[in-house]
Amino acid sequence: MNIETVRRVLLWCAVINYGILLVWFFFFMLAHDWLYQLHGRWFHLSVEQFDMLHYAGMSVYKIGIILLNLVPYIALHITRPQLADLESSVEQ
């Protein structure tokens, strides 16, 4: 597996993860009461606690996307010209 493949995988991982985050956000916003009733069967939470947990969960998920997908992608993108020069010198 070469560096270009890793870059593409990281980019697609970021796109898919942001898609999941958006679905979570829209589902939370549009079906808030239904989600609260569903989770209320198992957990005794106030509406404020429920909102805070989802907000915190989305924040942690977003930080994970940034740290585990976007930062490595950007680092590989920044070092791409140097890697191309290095690979060409290794082939010779």
ChimeraX attribute file (.defattr): number of C-alpha atoms within 10 A of each C-alpha:
attribute: neighborCount
match mode: 1-to-1
recipient: residues
	/A:1	5
	/A:2	6
	/A:3	13
	/A:4	12
	/A:5	10
	/A:6	14
	/A:7	20
	/A:8	12
	/A:9	14
	/A:10	21
	/A:11	17
	/A:12	13
	/A:13	16
	/A:14	20
	/A:15	15
	/A:16	13
	/A:17	18
	/A:18	16
	/A:19	12
	/A:20	13
	/A:21	18
	/A:22	13
	/A:23	12
	/A:24	14
	/A:25	16
	/A:26	12
	/A:27	13
	/A:28	17
	/A:29	11
	/A:30	11
	/A:31	11
	/A:32	16
	/A:33	12
	/A:34	12
	/A:35	14
	/A:36	17
	/A:37	12
	/A:38	11
	/A:39	13
	/A:40	14
	/A:41	9
	/A:42	8
	/A:43	11
	/A:44	10
	/A:45	14
	/A:46	11
	/A:47	14
	/A:48	8
	/A:49	11
	/A:50	18
	/A:51	15
	/A:52	12
	/A:53	13
	/A:54	14
	/A:55	14
	/A:56	12
	/A:57	13
	/A:58	16
	/A:59	13
	/A:60	12
	/A:61	16
	/A:62	16
	/A:63	13
	/A:64	14
	/A:65	20
	/A:66	16
	/A:67	12
	/A:68	14
	/A:69	20
	/A:70	19
	/A:71	13
	/A:72	16
	/A:73	20
	/A:74	14
	/A:75	11
	/A:76	18
	/A:77	14
	/A:78	11
	/A:79	11
	/A:80	15
	/A:81	11
	/A:82	11
	/A:83	14
	/A:84	12
	/A:85	10
	/A:86	11
	/A:87	11
	/A:88	10
	/A:89	9
	/A:90	8
	/A:91	6
	/A:92	5
